[in-house]
Structures are given as structure tokens and as C-alpha cells.
Amino acid sequence: MLGRCGMGFGVIGLAGLLADEGLLEAASVADRALNPMAPRTPHFAPKAKRVIWLFINGGPSHIDTWDYKPELAKRHGQDLEGFDKFTGFFSQEVGALMQSPFKFSPRGQSGKMVSEIFPHLGEHVDKIAFIHSAHSDSNNHSPALFMVNCGQPRMGFPCLGSWITYGLGSESNDLPGFVVMSDPKDRGLPKGSAANWSAGFLPGAYQGTWLRPKGEPIRNLKPPAALAGPRQRAQLDLIAQLNRRDLEGNPQQQELAARIESFELAYRMQAAAPEALDVESEPAHIKELYGLHSERCGHVARQCITARRLLERGVRFVQIYSGGMENQRAWDGHIDIVGNHSQFAGETDQPFAALLTDLEQSGLLDDTLVIWGGEFGRLPVAQVGTSKPGRDHNPHCLTAWMVGGGIKGGVSYGESDDIGFKVGSDPVSVHDFHATILHLLGMDHERLTYNYNGRRYRLTDVAGEVIRPILA
């Protein structure tokens, strides 16, 4: 009797109704059990409400994109004394120092030096905060991807998008709170695949929803004919009734609560998702802005427009991967750095720039955080062995940038050394990077924790400092 009357499912429903009326804090335990994705109050007033991460998969070369190094040009062809040939991944293919094959020019009022491969994104430098002193721990794709996504260089931990939706919930009742889009050009998923958007030990409701790059973006989005109309609703009601009866006696089963909500969300998505994903309904000038029908960049344009439409409909976190598995299928320029980076920059430059323009003109950029970056940088020495030299992995230094809600524009934080090999000043760890993102969303990274196996875990482990000089 006590279980049913005092702590049964009825009080959970009551708590949900009271929260809807503003009479209970949205982050109540009961509300979380009833609806894991219900919006929750941040720790303090946020500058950003949602995030798009333009993930540059494969390890973009900072010294060929955003980190201008004239000293590297002066020392082109010289050996790098004391260089550890095991810094990268191919120890037998280490060459001399290699200048950037791309021309750099000053852009915007800030005069930021930008590579010629970004003619469109270069127009936005006065809104962007560049971080030139970031570094990671691994020279291998999988652990480096896990590190930058999940804060640990091994699988099994929740990713940033899962932590954010766990902490804040979603503003959409009919769409997932966390959506992932991978490279659609038959290049495969990034190393580690779905572990990069896993909820880890958090409840499964917080895992990223992957949109398939070809065909139907979400499986079973259209109900089978035999379940059309009220028959499907009756089936779901019966399943929910049985699950809730079990949940009453086992309120600690959070995975069961997540399963109940997943059935309901899937049902609602059958009505809401087709409209949200219909990019062809956009006005002609928007399609032209993004290059939607361009053979070169149309696939990325479609993803960027989709991302904006999802944000408008309350999705909290969207991650777009440029590049697939490895080598020439990603920004992994071991061979022919010119051809590799020219190709991927050509696919992303116009759509990414259009996304910033579109978000700004709609007012969404004021409270949307946009991130550009990958898992590590590239070495200043050439990787030799082929007719067209490339660059090997460099975990000691990489460039990332942020723009949008709460970010100070037209600034660069930290520096790499004169040749872009290692951090020169103001080092930024992955934990610092994550702490800053959470801070902009109104969350203290030390307070956002989850009790698992007798320990309170957090995204930033036992480290992390907010990068305050880039905050507006």
C-alpha cells in the first residue's frame, strides 16, 4: 500500500502535471523518471541554449587552415632537430619541415590570417574565437576521437551531447534531443563508430540519434500499413500500461523509463520528423546560399540546413561529421595534403559559412554555440614515401574555434610554437574545452555528475578550467 500510494506511478504523474504549471522545479527526480528529456533548469543563466558541432573528422591540419606560420616557410626543407619520429603514426615516413602549400591572407577587420581554402568561412572571422593552443593525448584516431567526444581516450563513457541532454533535457517533445549526421559520401563512419555519440553509463535516452546518410534517415519512420491509424496507438498504450505496471514496483529501473519514453518519442517522430527533415521546402534563396544543389558541396549543405531546422524545432545538440573512416576518406592527409584538404574544404566551406549567416539572420546565433574542430592536428614535417607529400598526426597542437552564444568574436586564444609543432602559450586541454562549452550552456562542469559504480563521474573527470578570455 505504501509503495503504491506514496511512491507509485501516480505521484510521478502528479509531479509532471505540477511541473507543467510551474509549481515544481523541472529537474525533479519524478519528472526525470517520467520523461528523461524534459527541459531542466541550468545551474546559472546560460549564454547558449543549443549546440552545433561541425566535426572535422580525421585531424585537420591547423598550419594549413587557421594557424598561419611564416617561420615554417622560412625553414622549409630543414630537418627538425630532436624530433621524435614516433610522435605521429608512420615513424618510417618522416621528412623535413614543410611549409603550407596554401596561401594565407588577412580577413575581416581583425585581420585574421586565413588559408585560401576557406573563402566563405573567412568572411566570418570577426565573429569567431579561435583556440590555437589546444592539445590531446593520443596520436591514434579512435582514442583521440573518444577523448574529444567523451573526455576519456577509451570507449564506454558518455559523450558531450549525452551529458548536455542529461543536464538540460530537450525543448522538443517530438524530436530527439541529440542528433548526429555522418559523412554521406560512402566514406563510412568515423573510427569508433557509434561509440562517439554513445550515452555510455548514462540512461539510454541520452544517446545520439544517428540520421542515416542515404535512404530513409531514420529506420521505421513510416509505420507499416497493418498498424496505420488507431491500431498503432492502441498497441503502444498497451505496451506502456504493462511497462508502467512493472515500473511501479521497480522505480529504480531508469532504463525501463527510458524505454517507455523511446516508444512514445518514436511514435511522435513519425509525424514530426518528415516535416523537420524536408529541406526541399526551404525558399530558393536559402538553397542557393548553402549550395544545396551543388555537386561539390550539396551533401553537406543538406545536413547544415537540416541542422538549422532541427534547432528551430527544439533539438538541443547536433553533430555533423565531415569525413569518414580514415586517410583520403577523411581530413586525414597522410598523402597529398593539397588534394585532401582542398577537397574537404571545398565540400564544407560554403555550407558551413551559410549556416553561420543563416543562424545570424534568423537570430538563432545569439543563443546557439557553433563549434569547428577535430580530434588532433598535423605535424609541421612532411610525411614522405609518395609523389605527393602529406602530414602525419600531431596530438601536441590543434586549432578549434567557437562562434555564437556567449563567444567573443574576432579573437585568438593561445599560440602554437613558431612552426606549429607544440603549444607555445596558454595550453587548452580537452577538459578545458568541454568545461567552456558546458559553462556557456549554464552548467558548472564540476556539478554535472552521475553516480555510477560507486563514484560520481563527470565529463571533465578531475580537471578542466573555463577559457574565460574567449567569453563575451
PyMOL commands that set and color helices and strands:
alter all, ss='L'
color gray80, all
select helices_A, chain A and resi 2-6+9-20+29-34+62-64+70-74+121-127+141-150+160-168+193-197+204-206+225-227+230-249+254-276+279-281+284-290+298-312+327-329+337-362+364-367+430-440+468-470
alter helices_A, ss='H'
color red, helices_A
select strands_A, chain A and resi 50-56+94-97+104-107+112-115+128-134+178-181+209-211+317-322+368-373+377-378+381-383+393-394+398-404+411-413+415-416+423-425+449-452+455-458
alter strands_A, ss='S'
color yellow, strands_A
deselect
rebuild
show_as cartoon
